[in-house]
Amino acid sequence: MQTSTFNTPALYGDHHVTEVRRLLFEVPGVTDVYASSAFRAVQITFDETKTSHDALARVLDSAGYLGEIPVVAEASEAMEANSAFRNSAIYETVKKTVSFQQKVPYSGRPLWNCPGMGVVRAMDE
């Protein structure tokens, strides 16, 4: 048995952990998978006669877990030319998700109940 560890920058949530484990357990020879979204790492124990470190790397890379997460950079020129940049630039990635922007006026209380966070008070000087 052999163990390989991979840094997986794009593994950032438990739903990714589940998917990585599913993908790797489909590979013949994989006996154990430890995947952590907190550490963004995957440790795989496998039979080296049935698979290899490179084959496991190809599985993770083809699923998009070894590369960095692509982030749309916002340039000041783009913001000046297109005021809807923040709301529409991500649409190509998520396709069916549409978002909107809303301005919520301050009403003297937090917008959600958070322990230890009371009403914001103005300071008297």
N, C-alpha and C positions, 0 to 999 in steps of 0.2 A: 504494500500500500504506500502511496505517496500523497503528500499534502501540498497544495498550492494556494497562495493567497494573492488576491487581486484587489487593488484600489479601484473603487467604482464611484467616481464623483457624481454620476447621474442617479445613484440609488439613494433617494432622499425620503422615502416614505415606506410604511409597512406594506402598502399595496405592491411596491416594487420588490420587497423581500419575498413575498408570496410568488410573484412571477419569476424571479431569479431561481428560486428553489424548484419551481415547476420545470423550467427550461433545463436546469442542470440535472435533475433526476431523470429526465428523458434520455440523457447521454449514457450509453452502456458503460458500465464500470464505475460510475459514481456511486459511492456508498454513503457519504455524509456531506451535508452542505450547511455551513454556518454563515448566514448573511445578516449584516447589521446596517440598518439605515442610520443609526447614530454615528457609527464610525465610518460609514460608507466603504465597507470592505466585505469581501466574500472569501471564506476559507473552504476549500473543497478537498475532501479525501476521496481518492480514486485508485482503481487498479491500473497501474501503468502498462499492463499488457493489453488492456482493452481501449484505453484512451490516453491522451497526452495533455500536458500543460497548454501547448499551442492550440489543440482542438477545443479545450475549454475556453481559452481566450477568444477564439473565433466565435463561439456561441455567445459569450457575453458582449463582444464587440458588435456582432450582427444585431443584437437586441438593443444596442445603444447605451449600454451601461458603462463602458470603459472610457468613453469620451466625455468632455465637459458638456454641461448643459448650455445649449445655444440661447443667448439672450439678445434681444433686439436692443441695439444701442440707440439712444436718443440724442441726436445732434441738435444744437440750437438752431441751425438753419432749417432743419426739418420741422421744428416746432413753429418757427415763424411762417413757413410756407403752408403748413397744414396743421391747423389747431386741433384736429381730431386724431393726431398721431397716437396719443396714449390709448385711445379707445379702439382704434382699428388696426394697429400694427400687428397685434398678436393673432388676428383673425385667421391668417393663413395656417397657423400652427394648430389651432383648435377647431377650425372649420365651422362647426355648428353652434358655437358659443358666442353670444352677443352680450356685451356689457354696456352699462351706461354710467354716467357721472351724475352725482346728485350733491347739491350743497345743502347741508343740514344746519339750520341756524342754532346757535347756542341757546339753550333754554334753562340754564342754571343748574343742570344736573348731568351726571354721566349718561351716555346713551345706552349703556348696558350695566347690569348689576355685577360689580366686581368687588370681592371682599377687600376691605381696607381702603376702598376708594370712596370717599364721601362726596358731598356737594362741593364744587369749586367755589371758593369765596374770594371776593375782591379784597385786596390788602388796603387798609386805611393807613395813609402816611401822615 
